[in-house]
Amino acid sequence: MAATVIVDALWGDSGKGKVAAWYAGKLDASYVVRAGTGTNAGHSLYLSENELVKTRQLPLSFIHKKAQVRVGSGVVVDPKIFHEELATYHLEKRAKVDFRCAVIEPKFIEMEQHNAHLKETVGSTASGTGQTRAAFILRTALQAQDWPDLAKYTADVAQELNEACSRGEEVIIEGSQGTFLSLALSPDYPFVTSDNVTTAASIDDVGLDWRHLKRVVMVVKALPSRVGAGPMPNEMTETEVHQLGIEEYGTVTGRLRRKGHLDFDLLKYAAMLNGPTEIALTFADHFDPEIIGSPNLTPKVKALIKKVEAACGAPVRLVETGKLYSNLIEIK
């Protein structure tokens, strides 16, 4: 067993990519792989105040330079975004997609951009992800192996990962979005994404034998956020968000994220669905500004950790204290 899944407890935007990158470095991962739906969700982290790294297609954990970078067969691929990220981060020799990935064609993006239900009711990013997945289900989508400028970047990712795990190597599976955006598990339909985004969905996306799964890190955002429409318990007003100075904007859409306070019943349900072995508590600096950049936990954050652990039935092992990649505290 040598695989780790990074999964979001609630509605996404919790810093999964940053957490995945940290685990990739800590565990010296051989492979980092993107699970999830497609390019409709972005991951980002600040290596320094002036150096922002962000991706929509590839796993952000590529910053661990020893790792091979992969996209699982359950993730749809936008060739344009894939090649942009290869070029931006010089990953031509490290990154591949599964040959079975469905391809986001320009026509699918255009269809979503003109779909009033998706844009106005659901609040979709209109990335073409859902339309591509629909075409894939109907067996009309093209696969990466069929797309000329993707074909040379393809591999049997499922085989690679399972063989790596059998050799005892570490694999990091970086999920997307959040548990309560899952198509068939969220109570918030139709305000959901185009597939499930749980632990089980992640290992399915990359074709991993479940017996290789060693660790499930569920990422809990201290003050949850949500982009687009749909219910959100304990939601703050925009005025409150601005007064607290905790504004966030979507990586893909640029929209102001709605923010609120944790609902511990929802958190308990998320833990039931995902089976976390440990928790990463992120955005603790938004919950308690006193912790910003500190190497030590504050009493307020310690109290929150106890509540999170009680709801999730798993220990908090990592706490984020600021926006920089270095602002992570490991709890042993």
C-alpha positions as CSV (number, residue, x, y, z in Angstrom):
1,M,0.0,0.0,0.0
2,A,1.5,3.3,-1.0
3,A,-1.1,5.7,-2.4
4,T,-2.4,8.9,-0.7
5,V,-5.7,10.6,-1.8
6,I,-6.2,14.3,-1.1
7,V,-10.0,15.0,-1.0
8,D,-12.0,18.1,-0.1
9,A,-14.6,17.8,2.7
10,L,-17.1,20.5,1.6
11,W,-17.4,22.7,-1.6
12,G,-13.8,23.0,-2.8
13,D,-11.3,25.9,-2.8
14,S,-9.7,24.5,0.3
15,G,-6.1,24.4,-0.8
16,K,-6.1,20.7,-1.9
17,G,-3.3,21.4,-4.4
18,K,-1.1,23.0,-1.8
19,V,-1.7,20.1,0.6
20,A,-1.1,17.6,-2.1
21,A,2.2,19.3,-3.0
22,W,3.3,19.2,0.7
23,Y,2.6,15.5,1.0
24,A,4.3,14.8,-2.3
25,G,7.5,16.4,-0.9
26,K,7.1,14.8,2.5
27,L,6.7,11.3,1.1
28,D,9.1,11.8,-1.8
29,A,6.4,10.7,-4.3
30,S,7.3,8.9,-7.5
31,Y,4.0,9.9,-9.2
32,V,1.5,12.8,-8.7
33,V,-1.7,12.3,-10.5
34,R,-4.8,14.4,-11.1
35,A,-8.2,13.0,-10.4
36,G,-11.6,14.8,-10.6
37,T,-13.8,15.9,-13.4
38,G,-11.8,18.2,-15.8
39,T,-10.6,21.8,-16.1
40,N,-13.5,23.3,-14.3
41,A,-11.6,23.7,-11.1
42,G,-8.2,25.4,-10.5
43,H,-5.5,24.7,-7.9
44,S,-3.0,27.4,-6.8
45,L,-0.3,28.2,-4.3
46,Y,2.2,30.9,-3.5
47,L,5.8,29.7,-3.4
48,S,6.6,33.3,-2.4
49,E,4.8,36.6,-2.2
50,N,5.4,37.2,-5.9
51,E,5.4,33.7,-7.3
52,L,2.0,32.2,-7.8
53,V,1.7,28.7,-9.3
54,K,-1.7,27.6,-10.6
55,T,-3.1,24.8,-12.8
56,R,-6.4,23.6,-14.1
57,Q,-5.4,20.4,-15.8
58,L,-2.3,19.1,-14.1
59,P,-1.9,18.3,-10.4
60,L,-0.3,21.2,-8.6
61,S,1.9,18.7,-6.8
62,F,4.1,18.7,-9.9
63,I,6.3,21.2,-7.9
64,H,7.8,18.0,-6.3
65,K,10.4,17.8,-9.1
66,K,11.2,14.1,-8.6
67,A,7.7,13.0,-9.5
68,Q,6.2,11.9,-12.7
69,V,3.1,14.0,-13.5
70,R,-0.1,12.3,-14.7
71,V,-3.8,12.8,-15.4
72,G,-6.1,9.9,-14.7
73,S,-8.4,8.3,-17.3
74,G,-11.5,9.6,-15.5
75,V,-10.5,13.2,-16.0
76,V,-11.4,15.0,-19.3
77,V,-8.5,16.9,-21.0
78,D,-8.5,20.3,-22.7
79,P,-5.5,20.1,-25.1
80,K,-5.0,23.9,-25.1
81,I,-4.8,24.1,-21.3
82,F,-2.7,21.0,-21.1
83,H,-0.1,22.4,-23.5
84,E,-0.2,25.8,-21.9
85,E,0.7,24.2,-18.5
86,L,3.4,22.0,-20.0
87,A,5.1,25.1,-21.5
88,T,4.6,27.4,-18.5
89,Y,6.1,24.9,-16.0
90,H,8.5,23.1,-18.4
91,L,6.8,19.7,-17.9
92,E,7.2,18.3,-21.4
93,K,9.4,15.4,-20.2
94,R,7.4,14.6,-17.0
95,A,3.7,14.9,-17.8
96,K,1.3,12.5,-19.5
97,V,-2.4,11.9,-19.6
98,D,-4.1,8.5,-19.7
99,F,-4.7,7.4,-23.3
100,R,-8.4,6.9,-22.5
101,C,-9.1,10.5,-21.3
102,A,-11.9,12.1,-23.1
103,V,-11.0,15.3,-24.9
104,I,-12.7,18.7,-24.3
105,E,-13.3,20.0,-27.9
106,P,-13.9,23.7,-28.6
107,K,-17.5,22.9,-29.5
108,F,-18.2,21.5,-26.0
109,I,-16.9,24.8,-24.4
110,E,-19.1,26.8,-26.8
111,M,-22.2,24.6,-26.0
112,E,-21.7,25.3,-22.2
113,Q,-21.2,29.0,-22.7
114,H,-24.5,29.2,-24.5
115,N,-26.4,27.0,-21.9
116,A,-28.4,29.3,-19.8
117,H,-29.3,26.6,-17.2
118,L,-25.6,25.8,-16.6
119,K,-24.4,29.4,-16.5
120,E,-27.3,31.2,-14.8
121,T,-28.9,28.5,-12.6
122,V,-26.0,26.1,-11.7
123,G,-23.2,28.7,-11.9
124,S,-21.0,26.5,-14.1
125,T,-17.6,27.6,-15.1
126,A,-18.5,26.6,-18.7
127,S,-15.2,24.9,-19.2
128,G,-16.7,22.2,-21.5
129,T,-16.1,19.6,-18.8
130,G,-19.7,18.5,-18.3
131,Q,-20.6,18.4,-22.0
132,T,-17.5,16.3,-22.7
133,R,-18.4,13.9,-19.9
134,A,-21.9,13.6,-21.4
135,A,-20.5,12.9,-24.8
136,F,-18.1,10.3,-23.2
137,I,-21.1,8.6,-21.6
138,L,-22.8,8.5,-25.0
139,R,-19.6,7.1,-26.5
140,T,-19.2,9.9,-29.0
141,A,-16.3,11.8,-27.4
142,L,-12.8,11.5,-28.7
143,Q,-10.0,10.1,-26.5
144,A,-6.5,11.5,-25.9
145,Q,-5.1,8.7,-28.1
146,D,-7.2,10.0,-31.0
147,W,-6.1,13.7,-30.7
148,P,-2.9,14.3,-32.7
149,D,-1.1,16.8,-30.3
150,L,-2.0,14.7,-27.3
151,A,-1.2,11.2,-28.5
152,K,2.6,11.5,-27.8
153,Y,1.8,12.5,-24.2
154,T,-0.3,9.5,-23.4
155,A,0.3,6.5,-21.2
156,D,-1.6,3.7,-19.4
157,V,-1.7,5.7,-16.2
158,A,-3.6,3.0,-14.3
159,Q,-0.9,0.5,-15.0
160,E,1.9,2.9,-14.1
161,L,0.3,3.7,-10.8
162,N,-0.5,0.2,-9.7
163,E,2.9,-1.0,-10.7
164,A,4.5,1.8,-8.8
165,C,2.5,1.0,-5.7
166,S,3.4,-2.7,-6.0
167,R,7.0,-1.6,-5.9
168,G,6.3,0.3,-2.7
169,E,6.7,3.7,-4.3
170,E,4.5,6.7,-3.2
171,V,1.7,8.0,-5.3
172,I,-0.2,11.2,-4.6
173,I,-3.8,11.4,-6.0
174,E,-4.9,15.0,-6.1
175,G,-8.7,15.3,-6.2
176,S,-10.7,18.3,-7.4
177,Q,-13.7,20.4,-6.1
178,G,-15.4,19.1,-2.9
179,T,-17.5,16.3,-1.5
180,F,-20.8,18.3,-1.5
181,L,-20.4,19.1,-5.2
182,S,-20.6,15.4,-6.0
183,L,-23.1,14.7,-8.7
184,A,-24.7,11.6,-7.1
185,L,-24.0,12.2,-3.4
186,S,-24.6,15.8,-2.7
187,P,-28.1,16.9,-1.5
188,D,-27.7,20.1,-3.5
189,Y,-28.5,18.8,-7.0
190,P,-28.5,20.4,-9.5
191,F,-25.9,22.8,-7.9
192,V,-23.2,20.2,-8.3
193,T,-20.4,19.1,-10.7
194,S,-20.5,16.5,-13.4
195,D,-19.3,13.5,-11.3
196,N,-18.6,12.4,-7.7
197,V,-15.5,13.9,-6.1
198,T,-14.9,11.7,-3.1
199,T,-12.1,9.3,-2.1
200,A,-13.7,6.4,-4.0
201,A,-14.3,8.5,-7.0
202,S,-10.6,9.6,-7.0
203,I,-9.2,6.1,-7.0
204,D,-11.7,5.2,-9.7
205,D,-10.6,8.2,-11.8
206,V,-7.0,7.0,-11.9
207,G,-7.7,3.3,-12.1
208,L,-6.1,2.4,-8.7
209,D,-6.5,-1.0,-7.0
210,W,-8.1,0.0,-3.7
211,R,-5.7,-2.3,-1.9
212,H,-2.9,0.2,-2.6
213,L,-4.6,3.0,-0.7
214,K,-2.7,3.8,2.5
215,R,-3.8,7.3,3.4
216,V,-6.8,9.6,2.9
217,V,-6.2,13.2,3.7
218,M,-9.4,15.1,4.0
219,V,-8.9,18.9,3.6
220,V,-11.2,20.9,5.9
221,K,-11.4,24.7,5.3
222,A,-11.6,26.5,8.6
223,L,-14.1,29.0,7.0
224,P,-15.7,27.2,4.1
225,S,-16.4,28.8,0.8
226,R,-18.5,28.1,-2.2
227,V,-18.5,29.5,-5.8
228,G,-21.8,29.7,-7.7
229,A,-25.3,28.8,-6.6
230,G,-26.5,26.3,-4.1
231,P,-27.1,26.0,-0.3
232,M,-24.5,27.0,2.2
233,P,-25.2,26.8,5.9
234,N,-23.9,29.5,8.2
235,E,-23.1,31.8,5.2
236,M,-21.6,35.2,5.9
237,T,-22.8,38.3,4.1
238,E,-20.5,39.9,1.5
239,T,-20.2,42.9,3.9
240,E,-19.0,40.6,6.7
241,V,-16.4,39.0,4.4
242,H,-15.1,42.4,3.4
243,Q,-15.0,43.7,7.0
244,L,-13.0,40.7,8.0
245,G,-10.6,41.1,5.1
246,I,-10.9,37.5,4.0
247,E,-12.0,37.9,0.4
248,E,-11.2,35.1,-2.0
249,Y,-11.7,34.9,-5.7
250,G,-12.1,31.8,-7.9
251,T,-9.0,30.6,-9.7
252,V,-11.0,29.8,-12.9
253,T,-13.9,32.3,-12.8
254,G,-12.4,35.2,-10.8
255,R,-15.8,35.4,-8.9
256,L,-15.9,36.4,-5.2
257,R,-16.3,33.2,-3.2
258,R,-19.2,33.0,-0.7
259,K,-17.9,32.2,2.8
260,G,-19.3,30.9,6.0
261,H,-18.7,29.0,9.2
262,L,-18.2,25.2,9.5
263,D,-21.3,23.0,9.8
264,F,-20.1,20.0,11.9
265,D,-23.0,17.8,10.9
266,L,-22.0,18.2,7.3
267,L,-18.4,17.6,8.2
268,K,-19.3,14.3,10.0
269,Y,-21.2,13.2,6.8
270,A,-18.2,14.1,4.6
271,A,-16.0,11.9,6.9
272,M,-18.5,9.1,6.5
273,L,-18.3,9.3,2.7
274,N,-14.5,9.7,2.5
275,G,-13.0,7.7,5.3
276,P,-10.2,10.1,6.2
277,T,-7.2,8.7,8.0
278,E,-6.0,12.3,8.7
279,I,-7.1,15.9,8.3
280,A,-5.5,19.0,6.9
281,L,-7.0,22.1,8.3
282,T,-6.6,25.0,5.9
283,F,-7.2,28.8,6.0
284,A,-6.7,28.8,9.7
285,D,-5.4,32.4,9.2
286,H,-8.9,33.4,8.1
287,F,-10.4,31.8,11.2
288,D,-7.9,33.4,13.5
289,P,-5.6,36.2,12.2
290,E,-3.4,35.7,15.2
291,I,-1.9,32.6,13.7
292,I,-0.8,34.2,10.4
293,G,2.7,33.0,9.6
294,S,3.2,31.6,13.1
295,P,5.0,28.3,13.7
296,N,2.7,27.7,16.7
297,L,-1.0,27.0,17.1
298,T,-3.1,29.6,18.8
299,P,-5.7,28.6,21.6
300,K,-8.5,29.5,19.2
301,V,-7.2,27.2,16.5
302,K,-6.5,24.4,19.0
303,A,-10.1,24.6,20.1
304,L,-11.3,24.3,16.4
305,I,-9.0,21.4,15.9
306,K,-10.7,19.5,18.7
307,K,-14.1,20.1,17.2
308,V,-12.9,19.0,13.7
309,E,-11.3,15.9,15.0
310,A,-14.4,15.0,16.9
311,A,-16.6,15.4,13.8
312,C,-14.3,13.6,11.5
313,G,-13.0,10.8,13.7
314,A,-9.5,11.5,12.5
315,P,-6.5,13.5,13.7
316,V,-5.5,16.9,12.3
317,R,-2.0,16.4,11.0
318,L,-1.4,19.6,9.0
319,V,-2.5,23.2,9.6
320,E,-2.2,26.1,7.1
321,T,-1.4,29.4,8.8
322,G,-1.0,31.7,5.7
323,K,-1.0,31.9,1.9
324,L,2.6,30.9,1.4
325,Y,3.6,27.3,0.7
326,S,5.9,27.5,3.7
327,N,3.0,28.4,6.0
328,L,2.1,24.9,6.9
329,I,2.5,23.4,10.4
330,E,2.8,19.6,10.7
331,I,1.3,18.2,13.9
332,K,2.9,14.9,15.0
